[in-house]
Amino acid sequence: MKMLVDPKHCHDNPCIRSRIARDPVRFAELRKSIRESGILQTPEGREHPSIPGDYQLSFGEGRRDAWILEYPGQPLEVDITPLSDQQMIDHAIDENGERADLSIIEKARIIQQYHDKVKPTPSQAAMAARFHYKDQSSVSNVLALLRLPEAVQLMVHRGELPQRHARALVAFAAAHDSVTASAKAIAIASDKDWRLRQELNRLETKFGKPIDLWPLTWPAKPIEFLSSIPAGCMGPRVKRIKISACVGCDSLYQRDHNNHCLHAPCWEAKRPLWLNYEAKRSSRKTGIPLLKPEERGKAAYVYRGDWNESEEKGVKAIKSKHESLRLVMAPKGIHENSLLRVTGSRVVALATVDSAALNKKLSGGKKKAKAPKSNPHLERTHKNLEEQKRLVYAAARPMARVIPSFLPDLLYDTAGICLVDEDRNWKHMSASEKQMEIMASLIDDAIGYGAPAPKVVRKKIFDVAKTVHVKLPADWDKAPAIAAIKGAKGKKK
């Protein structure tokens, strides 16, 4: 029944709200339309259940506010109908569904309110049909945007951050400050796709743990174990932890065929379990026992997967089944396929507790083993690489002054700079050493791959020096290797 009522006594829909903020341009157009043509669609509502003489609108709040400004003190025509809470929600959704000016964040909030307030709770398939989406995965993608920080949601609502870029940041939503900073960087970038890739690389490095050891389907069944954790002044306590497969986990982040775990405690608990599982599996396969704690002092590697080691020697040692052989964890950072061919695992290396006895066994009882054949090409390549590293650092020292002091940390955090000398620790370097490292990395990139001859390396270095307007000293290439410099510094201290 249509009635003339005081618009100031008409309240908003208490069951569902769609608008984040009113668009002043569209509101001005609505006021103009009402001024020229009146209200084309009458607002609908019901009597207020607890305030006599007042009403609750199911839709039409914007028309009510525009009417109050255009015709202050005049009554507004409202269609008053007995409506249940479910009908208030349905009518508001039907009316909003015909409007094209709702942002994706506003649509997501409407879907979320519908899910929270409708009883029984609708499934995602039912919500997809109700809101005219193709399938339930589309609903999941829209609702996922609500996990982003409020500031990022507002950027998407205002159109500053594209929806697909925002969806790529959802996996890191728990890190509010970092995700907000990334969203702002993407929003102001001219090439948003490129900036998104850079920000995802930074977030992966900061919060992701690479899943490159175990398969995503391991373990087939959840593993429960007791873990001792600190508990402040109450002393340590034991907590039961359950480890499940990575497949289907909300913390699994996949991009460019790489898998990362975003839940560090789970990754740190799973890694030693996997290493222990692999060591036992390799021991069963090869018939070689694991190294005991009391044997660590006299153990020596037989094969650990280094590029300059003889895989043939490792295979021969495995076949010998010598009693001194032991299986140990491979050094950190080495997960070579060659280990898989020798020990049956990419993380398990081969060691011995009696090198003399093993060598005697492998040499067939002869006192002197046959010297392995040398590889001139590998030796020359290794020599060129060592000389290249020495020349790069020798040139980087006088050229480092062109690097501003604030730039090294910024480049290392955002651009993924790789150190020329991987044994050095960035956190323990001084400001001048960081400047030298950045310059060394730039020179190394200019030289490229392939272990070129020292003559070619010098030419590339002079090209870089000319580009940055630095004249190298006459004896710049007489500097000692970086390892010798670090050793001299340690001795001086």
C-alpha positions in Angstrom: 0.0 0.0 0.0 1.5 3.3 -1.1 1.5 6.0 1.6 2.8 9.5 2.1 5.2 9.5 5.0 7.8 11.7 6.6 11.1 10.7 4.9 13.0 11.5 8.1 11.1 8.6 9.8 12.3 6.1 7.1 15.3 4.1 8.3 17.8 2.1 6.2 17.4 -1.6 5.5 18.6 -3.3 8.7 19.2 -6.7 7.1 21.6 -5.8 4.3 23.7 -2.8 3.2 25.3 -2.4 -0.2 27.0 1.0 -0.3 30.5 1.7 1.0 30.3 5.4 0.2 27.9 7.4 -2.0 29.3 8.6 -5.3 28.7 12.4 -5.3 28.5 12.6 -9.1 25.8 9.9 -9.3 23.9 11.4 -6.4 23.9 14.8 -8.0 22.4 13.1 -11.2 19.8 11.5 -9.0 18.8 14.8 -7.5 18.5 16.4 -10.9 16.4 13.5 -12.2 14.0 13.8 -9.2 13.9 17.6 -9.6 12.9 17.2 -13.3 10.9 14.0 -13.5 10.1 13.1 -9.9 10.7 9.6 -8.4 10.4 7.0 -11.2 10.4 4.0 -8.8 8.7 4.3 -5.5 10.8 3.2 -2.5 9.5 0.1 -0.7 9.5 -0.6 3.0 7.7 -2.0 6.1 6.6 -0.6 9.4 9.4 -0.4 12.0 9.0 -3.4 14.4 10.0 -1.5 17.5 9.4 2.2 16.8 5.7 3.1 16.1 5.2 5.5 13.3 8.6 4.8 11.7 9.4 2.6 8.7 12.3 0.5 7.4 13.1 0.7 3.7 14.0 -2.5 1.8 15.5 -0.3 -1.0 15.4 3.4 -2.0 17.6 5.0 0.6 19.3 7.2 -2.0 16.0 8.4 -3.4 14.9 9.2 0.2 18.0 11.3 0.9 17.8 13.1 -2.5 14.1 13.9 -1.8 14.9 15.4 1.6 17.4 17.8 0.0 15.2 18.7 -3.0 11.9 19.0 -1.1 12.6 19.6 2.6 9.6 19.0 4.9 7.5 17.4 2.2 6.2 13.9 2.5 7.6 11.0 0.5 5.5 8.3 -1.2 6.6 4.9 0.0 5.1 1.5 -0.7 4.5 0.0 2.8 4.2 -3.8 2.7 4.4 -6.4 5.5 7.9 -7.9 4.8 9.9 -10.5 6.6 13.7 -10.2 7.1 14.2 -12.7 4.3 12.0 -10.6 2.0 13.8 -7.5 2.9 17.1 -9.2 1.9 15.6 -10.6 -1.4 14.0 -7.3 -2.4 17.2 -5.4 -1.8 19.3 -7.9 -3.8 16.8 -7.8 -6.7 16.9 -4.0 -6.8 20.7 -3.8 -6.5 21.1 -6.5 -9.2 19.6 -4.1 -11.7 22.2 -1.4 -11.0 25.5 -1.3 -12.9 27.3 1.2 -10.6 28.0 -1.3 -7.8 31.7 -2.0 -7.4 33.1 -5.5 -7.1 33.8 -4.9 -3.4 30.1 -3.8 -2.8 28.9 -6.9 -4.6 31.2 -9.1 -2.5 29.8 -7.5 0.7 26.3 -8.1 -0.4 27.0 -11.8 -1.1 28.8 -12.1 2.3 25.8 -10.6 4.1 23.5 -12.9 2.2 25.6 -15.9 3.3 25.7 -14.8 7.0 22.0 -13.8 7.4 20.0 -16.3 5.4 19.0 -19.4 7.2 19.7 -22.2 6.5 23.2 -21.1 5.3 23.2 -21.3 1.5 25.9 -23.2 -0.3 28.3 -21.5 -2.8 26.5 -23.2 -5.6 23.2 -21.7 -4.4 24.8 -18.3 -4.1 26.2 -18.5 -7.6 22.7 -19.2 -8.9 21.2 -16.4 -6.8 23.6 -13.7 -7.9 23.8 -14.9 -11.5 27.5 -16.1 -11.5 28.7 -18.9 -13.8 29.8 -21.3 -11.1 30.7 -21.4 -7.4 34.4 -20.7 -8.1 33.4 -17.3 -9.4 31.7 -16.6 -6.0 34.8 -17.8 -4.2 37.0 -15.4 -6.1 34.7 -12.5 -5.4 34.5 -13.3 -1.7 38.2 -13.7 -1.4 38.6 -10.0 -2.0 37.1 -9.4 1.4 40.2 -11.0 3.0 42.3 -8.0 1.9 43.0 -5.1 4.3 40.3 -2.4 4.4 42.6 0.1 2.7 43.2 -2.2 -0.2 39.4 -2.9 -0.5 38.8 0.8 -0.8 41.4 1.1 -3.5 39.6 -1.6 -5.5 36.3 0.1 -4.8 37.5 3.4 -6.1 39.0 1.8 -9.2 42.6 2.6 -8.3 43.6 -1.1 -8.2 42.3 -3.5 -10.8 40.4 -6.5 -9.5 42.7 -9.1 -11.0 45.7 -7.5 -9.4 44.0 -7.4 -6.1 43.1 -11.0 -6.3 46.7 -11.9 -6.9 47.5 -10.3 -3.5 44.9 -12.2 -1.5 47.2 -15.1 -0.6 49.4 -12.6 1.4 46.3 -10.8 3.0 47.4 -11.7 6.5 50.5 -9.4 6.2 48.4 -6.3 6.2 51.1 -3.7 6.1 53.1 -5.4 3.3 50.1 -6.1 1.2 48.9 -2.5 1.6 52.3 -1.2 0.6 52.3 -3.5 -2.5 48.8 -2.4 -3.5 49.8 1.3 -3.3 52.9 0.6 -5.4 50.8 -1.2 -8.1 48.1 1.4 -8.1 50.5 4.3 -9.0 52.6 2.3 -11.4 52.4 3.0 -15.1 53.0 -0.7 -15.9 50.8 -2.4 -13.4 51.5 -5.9 -14.6 55.3 -5.5 -14.3 54.9 -4.0 -10.9 52.6 -6.8 -9.7 55.2 -9.4 -10.7 57.9 -7.4 -8.7 55.7 -7.2 -5.6 54.7 -10.8 -5.8 58.4 -11.8 -6.0 59.1 -9.6 -2.9 56.2 -11.1 -0.9 57.2 -14.6 -1.9 60.7 -14.0 -0.7 59.6 -12.4 2.6 56.7 -14.7 3.6 57.0 -17.9 1.5 58.9 -21.0 2.2 59.8 -23.0 -1.0 58.3 -26.5 -1.2 61.0 -28.1 -3.3 61.8 -31.2 -1.3 58.6 -33.1 -0.7 55.7 -33.7 -3.1 52.5 -31.8 -2.5 50.6 -35.0 -1.7 52.9 -36.0 1.2 52.0 -37.2 3.7 49.2 -39.5 2.4 47.7 -39.6 5.9 48.0 -36.8 8.5 50.9 -37.1 10.9 50.5 -36.2 14.6 53.4 -35.7 16.9 54.2 -33.8 20.1 56.3 -30.7 19.9 57.9 -28.7 22.8 57.2 -25.0 22.5 58.1 -22.1 24.8 55.4 -20.7 27.1 56.8 -17.6 28.7 57.2 -17.6 32.5 55.2 -20.9 32.7 58.1 -22.8 31.2 58.1 -25.0 28.1 55.0 -27.0 27.4 54.1 -29.7 24.9 51.7 -29.1 22.0 50.2 -31.7 19.7 50.7 -30.8 16.0 49.0 -32.4 13.0 50.8 -32.3 9.6 48.7 -32.8 6.5 49.5 -32.8 2.8 50.0 -29.4 1.1 47.3 -30.1 -1.6 44.1 -28.3 -0.7 45.8 -26.3 2.0 44.9 -22.5 2.2 48.6 -21.7 2.9 49.7 -23.3 -0.4 50.7 -20.5 -2.9 51.5 -21.5 -6.5 52.8 -19.2 -9.2 54.9 -19.9 -12.3 55.1 -23.6 -11.6 56.7 -22.8 -8.1 55.1 -23.9 -4.8 55.5 -21.9 -1.6 54.1 -22.5 1.9 52.8 -19.3 3.6 52.5 -20.9 7.0 56.1 -21.0 8.3 55.4 -23.1 11.5 53.9 -25.9 9.4 56.8 -25.8 6.9 59.4 -25.8 9.7 57.7 -28.8 11.3 57.3 -30.7 8.1 60.9 -30.3 6.8 62.7 -32.4 9.4 60.0 -35.0 9.2 60.5 -35.3 5.5 64.3 -35.4 5.8 64.0 -38.2 8.4 61.5 -40.1 6.2 63.8 -39.7 3.1 66.9 -40.9 5.1 65.2 -44.0 6.3 63.7 -44.8 2.9 67.2 -44.4 1.3 68.7 -46.6 4.0 66.2 -49.3 3.3 66.8 -49.1 -0.5 70.6 -49.1 -0.4 71.1 -51.3 2.7 73.5 -48.7 4.2 72.9 -47.6 7.8 72.4 -44.0 8.9 75.3 -42.1 10.6 75.0 -42.4 14.4 75.5 -39.2 16.5 78.7 -40.7 18.1 80.3 -41.2 14.6 80.0 -37.6 13.4 83.6 -36.7 14.5 85.2 -39.3 12.1 82.8 -39.1 9.2 83.9 -37.9 5.8 81.9 -37.4 2.6 82.2 -39.9 -0.2 79.7 -38.3 -2.5 77.5 -35.2 -1.7 76.4 -34.0 -5.2 79.0 -31.4 -5.9 79.6 -30.6 -9.6 83.3 -31.6 -9.3 82.7 -34.9 -7.6 82.8 -38.3 -9.4 79.3 -39.8 -9.5 80.9 -43.1 -10.7 82.8 -43.3 -7.4 79.6 -42.9 -5.4 77.9 -45.6 -7.4 80.9 -47.9 -7.0 81.0 -47.3 -3.2 77.2 -48.1 -2.9 77.7 -51.3 -4.8 80.7 -52.3 -2.6 78.4 -52.3 0.5 81.5 -51.5 2.6 80.9 -51.7 6.4 82.3 -48.1 6.8 79.6 -46.5 4.6 77.0 -44.3 6.2 74.1 -42.1 4.9 74.0 -38.5 6.0 71.9 -35.4 5.1 73.3 -33.5 2.1 74.7 -30.0 2.8 72.2 -27.2 2.9 71.4 -25.9 -0.6 72.4 -29.1 -2.5 69.5 -31.1 -3.9 71.0 -32.5 -7.0 69.5 -35.1 -9.2 72.9 -36.8 -9.2 72.3 -37.6 -5.5 69.1 -39.3 -6.5 71.0 -41.6 -8.9 73.6 -42.5 -6.2 71.6 -42.7 -2.9 68.1 -42.8 -4.2 67.3 -39.4 -2.6 68.0 -35.8 -3.5 68.7 -34.9 0.1 70.8 -37.8 1.3 74.6 -37.9 0.8 77.1 -40.8 1.2 79.8 -40.7 3.8 82.3 -43.1 5.4 83.7 -43.5 8.9 86.9 -45.1 7.7 88.2 -43.4 4.5 91.4 -45.5 4.3 89.6 -48.8 4.4 87.0 -47.7 1.9 89.7 -46.4 -0.6 91.6 -49.7 -0.2 88.4 -51.6 -1.0 87.5 -49.4 -4.0 91.0 -49.7 -5.4 91.0 -53.5 -5.2 93.6 -53.7 -2.5 96.2 -51.7 -4.4 98.2 -49.2 -2.4 98.0 -46.4 -5.0 94.7 -45.7 -6.7 94.5 -44.8 -10.3 94.4 -41.0 -10.7 91.1 -39.8 -12.3 91.3 -38.4 -15.8 91.5 -34.6 -15.8 89.0 -32.5 -17.8 90.9 -29.6 -19.3 87.6 -27.8 -20.3 86.2 -28.0 -16.7 89.5 -26.8 -15.3 89.7 -23.9 -17.7 86.1 -22.9 -17.0 86.7 -23.0 -13.2 89.9 -21.0 -13.5 88.1 -18.4 -15.7 85.2 -18.1 -13.2 87.6 -17.5 -10.3 89.5 -14.9 -12.2 86.2 -13.2 -13.3 85.1 -13.0 -9.6 88.5 -11.4 -8.7 88.3 -8.9 -11.5 84.7 -8.0 -10.8 85.4 -7.2 -7.1 88.7 -5.4 -8.0 86.7 -3.1 -10.3 83.7 -2.7 -8.0 85.8 -1.2 -5.2 86.7 2.1 -7.1 83.3 2.2 -8.9 81.2 1.7 -5.8 81.1 5.4 -5.0 78.5 6.0 -7.8 76.0 3.9 -5.8 73.9 6.1 -3.4 74.1 4.8 0.2 70.3 4.3 0.4 70.1 2.2 -2.8 71.8 -1.1 -1.8 69.2 -2.2 0.8 66.3 -1.1 -1.4 67.6 -3.0 -4.5 68.4 -6.1 -2.4 64.9 -6.2 -0.9 62.9 -5.4 -4.0 64.9 -6.4 -7.0 66.2 -9.7 -5.8 69.9 -8.8 -6.3 72.1 -12.0 -6.3 75.5 -11.7 -4.6 78.5 -12.5 -6.8 80.1 -14.2 -3.8 77.4 -16.4 -2.3 79.4 -17.0 0.9 79.0 -13.4 2.0 76.1 -12.4 4.4 74.3 -9.2 3.4 73.2 -8.5 7.0 76.7 -8.5 8.3 78.1 -6.1 5.7 79.0 -2.4 6.2 77.4 0.3 4.1 80.5 0.6 1.8 80.6 -3.2 1.4 76.9 -3.2 0.3 77.7 -0.5 -2.3 80.5 -2.6 -3.6 78.3 -5.7 -3.7 75.6 -3.9 -5.7 78.2 -2.6 -8.2 79.8 -6.1 -8.4 76.4 -7.5 -9.2 75.8 -5.0 -12.0 79.2 -5.7 -13.5 78.6 -9.4 -13.3 75.3 -9.0 -15.1 77.0 -7.0 -17.8 79.6 -9.7 -18.3 76.9 -12.4 -18.7 77.2 -16.2 -18.7 79.7 -18.6 -20.2 82.9 -18.1 -18.2 84.6 -15.8 -20.7 88.3 -15.3 -20.9 89.9 -12.7 -18.6 90.6 -10.5 -21.7 86.9 -10.3 -22.5 86.0 -9.7 -18.8 88.4 -6.7 -18.7 86.8 -5.2 -21.8 83.3 -5.5 -20.3 84.5 -3.9 -17.1 85.9 -1.0 -19.0 82.6 -0.6 -20.8 80.8 -0.4 -17.5 83.3 2.1 -16.1 82.8 4.3 -19.1 79.0 4.1 -18.7 79.1 5.2 -15.0 81.9 7.9 -15.8 84.5 6.3 -13.5 88.2 6.1 -14.5 89.8 3.0 -13.1 93.2 3.2 -11.5 96.2 1.9 -13.4 96.7 -1.0 -11.1 93.0 -1.8 -10.4 93.3 -5.4 -11.7 96.2 -6.2 -9.3 93.9 -6.5 -6.3 93.9 -9.8 -4.5 90.9 -12.1 -4.4 87.9 -11.2 -2.1 88.6 -14.3 0.0 92.1 -13.1 0.7 90.8 -9.7 1.7 88.3 -11.1 4.1 91.0 -13.3 5.6 93.3 -10.3 6.1 90.5 -8.4 7.8 89.8 -11.2 10.2 93.5 -11.6 11.0 93.8 -7.9 11.7 91.0 -7.9 14.2 
